[in-house]
């Protein structure tokens, strides 16, 4: 990619019934490029981690940061 990291890997959280928990990790690069992962999910993210998937997609659609 040859882009400069603007924000190193950091955990993002999901609100849960017993309090927030780590939903995954996020790294940001220049040119407003972000790479997010969902912790503990396989290739069927909405099936295995529904709450984290919803939080990540909602942030993307609404233009908010994780």
N, C-alpha and C positions, 0 to 999 in steps of 0.2 A: 504494500500500500504506500509505503514511503511517506507517511503522514506523522506529524509530531503529536505526541500524547499531551493533551491539555489537562486531563484528570486521570490519575492512575486507577487501577482496579479498586473498587469499593463495593461494599455490600449495599443492596437496596432491600427495604423491608415491606412486608405485607401485613395489614392489620388482621389479627386473628381473634378467635373467641377468648383465648387466654392471654392475649397481648400480642404485640407485633413480633414477627419472626423473619428471618432472612429468607427472602424470596429468590435471590440470585445475586449476580455480580455485574457491574457495569464499568466499562472503560470508555473514555471520550477522547476523540482526536480532533485536530483542527478541521475547519470547514463544516462544523456542526455534524460530525459523523460519530455515532455511538454504537457500541457493540454490547448487547446485554445477554446474559445467560439466565436460565431458570434452574435453581439448585435442585438436584435430585430428579430431574425430568429426563425422560427418554425422548425418542423422536415424536411421540404423541403427547406433546406438552399439555394441551387442554384436558386430556384424559387422565394424565397422571398427577398434574399439579394445577387443578382448576382455578384456585384462588390466585395463585401467583401469575398464571396465564392471563386472567382477567385484569389484574392490576397492571401488568406490563402493556397489554393491548390498549387499555383505557388511557394510560399515560401517553401512549403513542398517538392515539386518535385525538385526544384533547390537547396535544402539544405541551404536555407537562413533563418535567424531569422525574425519573424514578427516584 
